[in-house]
Amino acid sequence: MTENLYNIYSVWLKERYGEKVYKIPVNIPVTCPNRDGSKGSGGCVYCGAKGGGNETLSDLLSVTEQIERNTAYIGKRYHAKKFIPYFQSFSNTYCEFSDFKKWIIEAIRPDVVEISISTRPDCITDEQLKFLEKVKKDDAVEVTIELGLQSVNEETLKIINRGHTLADYNQAIDRIKAAGLLSCTHMILDLPWDSEEDVIKGAQVLSDKGTDFVKCHSLYIEKNTLLKHWYDQKQVTLLTKEDYITRAILFLEYLNPEIVIQRLIGRVPKEDSVITNWNTSWWKIKDELEAHMKYENNYQGRKFSGMNNKR
């Protein structure tokens, strides 16, 4: 059974909320400190013009209107009744507190069971955390903060222009947990500058810090990015699909089995990318990865028991 290979998000959602729950993307007018000159310019080398929100509605629409449109469509198509608004593009806590508060309040509805907020480890204020803690208590809405970490190798973080350190991530997770909120960590498992040892260390760090969820994805090349320029100039060589599968399995085996896997591999729409997942459907790669795990008897946490940093 796939459920025994790794801790699946859809199963966790159903157990937590009693039925199927669907995430709906929300797009707000924010940017990132490594784009606006605060910590750098140009953003992460792989990040396109939409900041990870390739399939979102326009940020010219209000949060309320975006949620109404998306819940109407998804609700009808999948007979869904419960939703998680996902503030997805760029760094969604990198804004004025008054705006942040307004946008979050707009997302609270009777059919919303959770709010998910994607951001950077160095962009969360105590004021925001205190507010979200109150939202969780007063409105009975769970809150998850998704942190883009991508790598635990400090040199790699510099190369990809993240503009933050591993220490920033560690501190952010501690503060999120202290506020009683859930956390999700994003990792790119096939960064050419990372070794397999870095992937193992990543699993160990995430296990030690106690992130609740993980999202994994491959390094894809979006149009109009510095990474695209490097690729064209043959300054970077992407790892193979087989490399990704090997690293993903390695990552899972060293990861605490209690951590829920929200995503094994991501995707970018064809119109926004040059190369995504080796021009292979994400679900085919997922099926291949799971088949490999079954054949080799790999599963999440298989090598976790021997680690010294258990939660």
C-alpha positions, 0 to 999 in steps of 0.5 A: 500500500502506498500509505506505508511508503510515506505519510500522505497529505490527503490521508492526513487531511481526511483524518484531521477534518473528517472528509476531503479538503482542497487547497485553493490558491490565493494571489496577493500583491507582495514581493520578496526582500531578495527582489526589491533590493532589501537583501538582493535583486532578481529573486531566486535564480530559478524563480519566474515572474509569477513567484511560484504562483503560476496557476493563480488568479490575478492579484487585482482581484480581492482575496474574497473574490478569488476564494469565491471563484475557486471554491465554486469551481473546485466545489462543483468539480470535486463535490468539495465542502471544505477548503484551505486558502493558500497564499502562494506567490512570493513572500506572503508575510512581506507586507504591511501588517494592516494589509496582511491582517485584512487579507487573512480576515478575508480568507476566513469563511465557514467552509475554510478549515485552515489557512496556509501562508507561503513565505521565507524564514526571514520574513515573519514578524512577532506581530503576525504570529501573535495575530495568527495565533489569535485567528486560530483560537478565535475562529477555530481555523488551523494555520500553516506557515510554509517556509521555502528552505530548498537546501541546508547547504549554506553555499548552495543558498548563496548560489541560488540567491535565497538571501537567508541562512539555515539559522534563519530557518531554524529560528523561524520554525521555533517561533512558529511552533511556539505560536502553536501553528503548523509548519511546512518546509519546501525542499529542492532535492536535486540542486546540482550544487548539493550532494546526497549528503546534503539531502540526508542532512536536510532530512535530519534538520527537518526531523530535528526541527519538527516541521509538520509537513514537507513539499519536495520538488525538482529544479525546473527551468522557468522562462526569463530567469537567471537559471535559464541564462546559466542553462543556455550558457552551459554554466549549469547541468541539471541532474537526471530523473533517476538522480531525483528519484534516488535523492527523494527516496534517500530523503524520505528514508532519513525523514521522521515518519511522522512528518506528512509529505504534502508533495513528492514532486511539483510542476510548472505549467508548460507555457511558463517553463523551458524544462520541467521534470524532464518533460515527464508528467509529475504523476508518472515520476511519482508512480515510478518513485513509488514503484521503486520504493516498493521493489526495494522495500524503501519507506519513509523513516527506514533509516530514521531510527538510528539518528540521534536527533529524534523528535 
